[in-house]
């Protein structure tokens, strides 16, 4: 195989139209894309979130041979009553089992459901600490906040989550102090 034939093959592949046209968002045909946008495509989760089934799957994973639930399961639930050694102590899962890795992954729908519960949907009593914890979780995991979560972060967490200054703003602040 010669260099000319390899280059011709590469040019032919590059000239072929793609099987599915890309959707665009800008004038130049570019599109903003993030892996979280298509997270469900990779995990293969077509069914709706079932809290009881997901709770059971997560607790099965973190149950030792002697029947004790390990403490690592706590981070995947909104409410843990008692010492967390029994399945009945765990309520409101925040994660879904990933079918490929067989590990729990935080799920945006589950966190949204937990946020509504923490906001007092069932009891009319809001738990602001739990709501803030869920907003921080979604921010840490790179999930988009819905309107109620964004409103909560602005009203109740504003001092904690001011945007970081850009490099240009830092440089301007340094120059401003140097001029004095």
Secondary structure, 3 states (H helix, E strand, C coil): CCHHHHHHHHHHHHHCCCCCCCCCCCCCCCCCCCHHHHHHHHHCCCCCCCHHHHHHHHHHHCECCCCCECHHHHHHEEEECCCCCCHHHEEEECEEECCCCCCEEECHHHHHHHHHHHCCCCCCCCCHHHHHHHHHHHHHCCCCCCHHHHHHHHHHCCCCCCCCCCHHHHHHHHHHHHHC
